[in-house]
Amino acid sequence: MTQQPPQILTVVMADDDPLEHKLVQRAWTKARICNPLFFVNDGQELMEYLRGTGRYVSQPPPKPGLILLDLNMPVMDGREVIEAIHADDDLNTIPLIVLTGSEVEQDILKSYELGVNSFITKPITFENLVLVLHDLSRYWFELVRLPT
Amino acid sequence: MNTYTHIHQQQSMLIAEDDAADRMLFDRAAKSAGITQEFIFVEHGEALLEYLDTCGVDEDSPALPGLIVLDLNMPRMDGRETLATLRQDPRYKALPVVALTSSHSPEDVAAVYRLGANSYLTKPSLFDELVDMVQSLSNYWFTLVRHPSEGLS
């Protein structure tokens, strides 16, 4: 088995807003994070990505080191995704981080109860988004031991 | 101070560690890092559960900790058993738990994530690294992330 060093693990982010993809990618680059960041548009596409099915069947992508998840998405929302990932023994060791604009306090408690590893509110300004992504990547890629 | 933060300074960090020298080093590292949270130490999993049972009982009792740091190898009730117990208890299943251990085995890492640990950290060998680790833990869990107790208020 070949092991990739943790710093080049891919991060996959599920968010239904294409403008958000552009903004997060810009902030990711600005924060000088070298891990590749891949975007999917909803929960169903995320599950296809993780399982190498559907749109990803011909070229199954590498298993990501970290999943960033918006809660409010069409087709399959964040809560359904959390449950599906936790029920899947091939996927339930990948850390799941909710990164959402939601300020609903019940979402925070419910997400932790469902088993997310962290819940982070997406900042409104670009500058703060860069800071959040920087601190998040330092914690998960430099301090924490991720499953391989 | 960063402006993006959600500061939970009033919350404590609860550390379960059976080794007295490691507890002392952790305490010293927290002081070196200038951490303002209260640190509470317990010696094994049973003591951790006993402490949690005293939290939030009445207005004089302590609040639930903001973060639990769990050594995996402890007598009486080890970290894995403690984690499994916490995750089955509706009162504690949402509490952030970081496993801290000297094991580097990939099987251990995966198993502990599967049991519901929020993160897995290996114990640093140098004191300066321990200071950095405690600082990063405090910054991440007490300023960057939202805490499940916010959903109870």
Chai-1 contact restraints between the chains, C-beta under 6 A:
chainA,res_idxA,chainB,res_idxB,connection_type,confidence,min_distance_angstrom,max_distance_angstrom,comment,restraint_id
A,N92,B,R114,contact,1.0,0.0,6.0,A-B,restraint_1
A,T93,B,A110,contact,1.0,0.0,6.0,A-B,restraint_2
A,T93,B,Y113,contact,1.0,0.0,6.0,A-B,restraint_3
A,T93,B,R114,contact,1.0,0.0,6.0,A-B,restraint_4
A,E105,B,E150,contact,1.0,0.0,6.0,A-B,restraint_5
A,E105,B,G151,contact,1.0,0.0,6.0,A-B,restraint_6
A,Q106,B,G151,contact,1.0,0.0,6.0,A-B,restraint_7
A,I108,B,R146,contact,1.0,0.0,6.0,A-B,restraint_8
A,I108,B,P148,contact,1.0,0.0,6.0,A-B,restraint_9
A,I108,B,E150,contact,1.0,0.0,6.0,A-B,restraint_10
A,I108,B,G151,contact,1.0,0.0,6.0,A-B,restraint_11
A,L109,B,A94,contact,1.0,0.0,6.0,A-B,restraint_12
A,L109,B,P148,contact,1.0,0.0,6.0,A-B,restraint_13
A,L109,B,G151,contact,1.0,0.0,6.0,A-B,restraint_14
A,Y112,B,A94,contact,1.0,0.0,6.0,A-B,restraint_15
A,Y112,B,P148,contact,1.0,0.0,6.0,A-B,restraint_16
A,E113,B,K93,contact,1.0,0.0,6.0,A-B,restraint_17
A,E113,B,A94,contact,1.0,0.0,6.0,A-B,restraint_18
A,N117,B,N118,contact,1.0,0.0,6.0,A-B,restraint_19
A,S118,B,V145,contact,1.0,0.0,6.0,A-B,restraint_20
A,F119,B,R146,contact,1.0,0.0,6.0,A-B,restraint_21
A,I120,B,V145,contact,1.0,0.0,6.0,A-B,restraint_22
A,T121,B,R146,contact,1.0,0.0,6.0,A-B,restraint_23
A,P123,B,Y4,contact,1.0,0.0,6.0,A-B,restraint_24
A,N128,B,Y4,contact,1.0,0.0,6.0,A-B,restraint_25
A,L131,B,N2,contact,1.0,0.0,6.0,A-B,restraint_26
A,L131,B,Y4,contact,1.0,0.0,6.0,A-B,restraint_27
A,V132,B,Y4,contact,1.0,0.0,6.0,A-B,restraint_28
A,D135,B,L144,contact,1.0,0.0,6.0,A-B,restraint_29
A,Y139,B,Y140,contact,1.0,0.0,6.0,A-B,restraint_30
A,L143,B,S136,contact,1.0,0.0,6.0,A-B,restraint_31
A,V144,B,S119,contact,1.0,0.0,6.0,A-B,restraint_32
A,R145,B,V109,contact,1.0,0.0,6.0,A-B,restraint_33
A,R145,B,Y120,contact,1.0,0.0,6.0,A-B,restraint_34
A,R145,B,T122,contact,1.0,0.0,6.0,A-B,restraint_35
A,P147,B,V109,contact,1.0,0.0,6.0,A-B,restraint_36
A,P147,B,A110,contact,1.0,0.0,6.0,A-B,restraint_37
A,P147,B,Y113,contact,1.0,0.0,6.0,A-B,restraint_38
A,T148,B,P106,contact,1.0,0.0,6.0,A-B,restraint_39
